[in-house]
């Protein structure tokens, strides 16, 4: 299991919104890999296997907290991304808003902002926790971003949401 006490602490303090950026083609987080392998075998029961996540989403929604996620799309879609999409089809029922952006568009945004963002969670646009992964997608550590750098991530979040497409529109595309 990923040890991320900074993220968990920030999660408990949420009042308005949560944002997640996922940029890697695949994440090699042990508990997620087990579920991915079940999916590949056609044995994943999303409602059961993700029930704790869905309960969290329900609690957040009842509090009026908005949760958004932007996924950088590696094209062609990998099996891992297809697995994530299958799970997110259920997450959106619980209030999570999922968006997609092509990798080339993400690269243009990064270049325009003049910094190299990592995967991150943002909470109420006041707390940003970066997740570091190695080249294979294994979680290494988390880091709390200093307040003087938070505006960079707020700008990135804004541009990502402006340039991405909602999941319901994405699912209609022939990719």
matplotlib code that plots the C-alpha trace (Angstrom):
import matplotlib.pyplot as plt

x = [0.0, 1.2, 2.2, 1.1, 0.4, 0.6, -2.1, -4.3, -3.9, -4.9, -7.8, -9.3, -9.2, -11.0, -13.8, -14.3, -12.4, -9.9, -8.0, -5.8, -3.4, -2.3, 0.4, 2.1, 1.2, 0.9, 1.1, 2.8, 1.2, 0.9, -2.8, -3.8, -1.8, -3.8, -7.0, -5.5, -4.6, -8.2, -9.5, -7.3, -8.7, -12.3, -12.7, -12.9, -16.0, -15.8, -18.6, -17.0, -13.3, -13.6, -16.4, -14.2, -13.2, -16.9, -17.8, -15.3, -16.6, -20.2, -19.1, -17.3, -20.3, -22.7, -20.4, -20.6, -16.9, -16.1, -13.5, -11.9, -9.2, -7.3, -5.7, -3.0, -3.8, -1.0, -2.1, -2.8, -4.7, -2.9, -4.7, -3.9, -5.7, -8.6, -8.8, -8.8, -11.6, -13.7, -13.4, -14.0, -17.3, -18.5, -16.6, -18.6, -21.8, -20.5, -19.6, -16.0, -15.4, -12.9, -11.3, -8.8, -6.1, -3.8, -0.1, 1.0, -1.5, -0.2, 3.4, 2.4, 0.8, 3.8, 6.1, 4.0, 4.1, 7.9, 8.0, 8.0, 5.0, 4.7, 1.6, -0.2, -3.2, -4.5, -6.9, -9.0, -6.3, -4.3, -2.5, -0.6, 1.0, 3.2, 3.6, 7.0, 7.2, 10.2, 10.3, 8.4, 5.5, 6.4, 5.5, 8.6, 7.5, 5.2, 6.1, 4.1, 4.6, 5.6, 3.1, 5.2, 4.8, 1.1, 0.1, 2.1, -0.1, -3.3, -2.4, -1.7, -5.0, -6.9, -5.2, -5.7, -9.4, -9.7, -8.0, -9.3, -12.5, -15.0, -15.2, -18.7, -17.5, -14.3, -16.3, -18.1, -14.8, -13.4, -9.9]
y = [0.0, 3.5, 5.4, 9.0, 10.6, 14.2, 13.4, 11.6, 14.6, 17.1, 14.9, 15.2, 19.0, 19.4, 22.0, 22.8, 20.8, 18.1, 17.9, 15.0, 15.0, 11.6, 11.7, 8.3, 5.6, 3.0, 3.0, 0.0, 0.5, -3.0, -2.9, -1.4, -4.0, -6.8, -5.1, -4.5, -8.2, -9.1, -6.8, -8.4, -11.8, -10.4, -11.0, -7.5, -6.6, -2.8, -2.2, -4.6, -4.1, -0.3, 0.0, 1.9, 4.5, 4.9, 5.4, 8.2, 9.8, 9.6, 11.3, 14.0, 14.6, 14.9, 17.6, 19.5, 19.0, 18.8, 16.2, 16.4, 14.3, 14.9, 12.0, 12.5, 10.1, 8.0, 7.1, 4.5, 3.6, 1.0, -1.8, 0.0, 3.2, 1.1, -0.5, 2.9, 4.1, 1.1, 1.9, 5.6, 4.8, 3.9, 6.8, 9.4, 8.0, 9.0, 12.6, 12.4, 14.4, 12.8, 14.7, 13.6, 15.5, 14.3, 14.0, 16.5, 19.1, 18.5, 19.0, 22.4, 23.5, 22.4, 24.4, 27.5, 27.4, 27.1, 24.4, 20.6, 19.4, 15.9, 14.0, 15.8, 16.1, 19.7, 20.4, 23.6, 25.2, 25.7, 22.4, 20.6, 17.2, 15.9, 12.2, 11.0, 7.7, 6.0, 5.2, 1.9, 3.8, 2.6, 5.2, 6.6, 9.5, 12.4, 16.0, 19.0, 22.0, 25.3, 28.1, 30.2, 27.4, 26.7, 29.3, 27.3, 24.3, 26.4, 27.7, 24.2, 22.9, 25.8, 25.2, 21.4, 21.8, 24.4, 22.1, 18.7, 16.9, 15.4, 11.7, 11.5, 13.2, 11.2, 7.9, 8.9, 9.4, 6.6, 6.2]
z = [0.0, -0.8, 2.3, 1.7, 5.1, 3.7, 1.2, 3.8, 6.2, 3.5, 2.5, 6.0, 5.9, 2.5, 2.3, -1.4, -4.0, -4.8, -8.0, -9.3, -12.2, -13.6, -16.2, -16.3, -18.8, -16.1, -12.3, -10.6, -7.2, -5.7, -4.7, -8.0, -10.0, -8.3, -9.5, -13.0, -13.3, -12.2, -14.9, -17.6, -16.7, -16.8, -13.0, -11.7, -9.8, -9.8, -7.3, -4.8, -5.5, -5.3, -2.7, -0.3, -2.9, -3.9, -0.2, 0.0, -3.2, -1.7, 1.5, -0.4, -2.7, 0.3, 1.8, -1.5, -2.3, -5.9, -7.1, -10.5, -12.2, -15.4, -17.1, -19.7, -22.5, -23.9, -27.4, -28.5, -25.3, -23.2, -21.5, -18.2, -19.3, -20.6, -17.1, -15.5, -17.8, -16.9, -13.2, -13.8, -15.5, -12.0, -10.2, -12.2, -10.8, -7.4, -8.4, -9.6, -12.7, -15.1, -17.9, -20.6, -22.5, -25.2, -24.2, -26.9, -25.6, -22.1, -23.3, -24.8, -21.5, -19.5, -21.9, -21.6, -17.8, -17.6, -14.9, -14.9, -12.9, -11.4, -10.7, -7.9, -5.7, -4.9, -2.0, -1.9, -4.2, -1.0, -0.4, -3.2, -2.6, -5.4, -5.9, -7.2, -9.2, -10.8, -14.6, -14.0, -12.2, -8.7, -6.0, -4.4, -2.1, -1.7, -1.1, 0.2, -2.2, -0.6, -0.7, -3.1, -5.7, -5.3, -7.9, -10.6, -9.9, -9.8, -13.2, -14.5, -13.1, -14.8, -18.2, -18.0, -17.3, -20.1, -22.6, -21.7, -22.5, -20.0, -19.9, -21.3, -24.5, -24.6, -24.5, -27.7, -29.6, -31.7, -30.3]

ax = plt.figure().add_subplot(projection="3d")
ax.plot(x, y, z, "-o")
ax.set_aspect("equal")
plt.show()
